């Protein structure tokens, strides 16, 4: 049984720069685990761990001979910096992997040195999904967010050609709670909310009305990528004030109707 959506990973070339950007400019508590992950996995890993929502995991290759580092480097060579993988948790990932495969998901062979199991993007509408053991990356106590007081990931937006079809993979395939397909005229999309037991939710969106800016962004994304992770939604008590603070700190804002910015190839929306 899937128990949580603990984090979503962003891959980048400039790991040290990302630590500074997410910690200083976004005001997030960031914990660098590289002292453990470089020797064990051959990759730099850090966790942005606000009190609410799923964490943002920062990842960069380190050892070219290590499988995880090779996978990250291949992603960066192919797509550049960007949203890399969505992480789920289960009590025993290997046992969970058997059930996922039986329900039609394309579960990949165990990566050497890995503690979880990967599900290939071709069976999850363009999203690499990794299933780790429960409580796989607990944040240390005492972390405090600073202004603009952004939450962690409250929603991961996945762009798909057919939200109803994609809902089957996430509902039947992963056994997650799936809501109905709802038309959102303000954004111009059809949307399905997928709710893990813990952490942020997954929103599957497909284009319905291209007169709306958000729908046009999704349409452009689908033309470029076909499908996959589109954006991460963070929340703030005062989105406009948070957006103004980020602009003052040099975080460029996008053109959409809601405050949106891009860092290391990943799109973030402030809800």
Buried (B, 14 or more C-beta within 10 A) or exposed (E): EBBBBBBBBBBBBEBEEBBEBBBEBBBBBBBBBBEEBBEBBBBBBBBBBBEBBBBBBBBBBBBEEBBBBBBBBEBBEEBEBBBBBBBBBBEEBEEBBEBBBEBEBBBEEBBEEBBBBBBEBEBBBBBBBBBBBBEBBEBEEEBEBEEBBBBBBBBBBBBBBBBBEBBBBBBEBBBBEBBEBEEBEEBBBBBBBBBBEEBBBBBBBBBBBEEBBBBBBBBEBBEEBEBBBBBBBBBBEEBEEBBBBBEEBEBEBBEBEBBBBBBBBBBBBBE
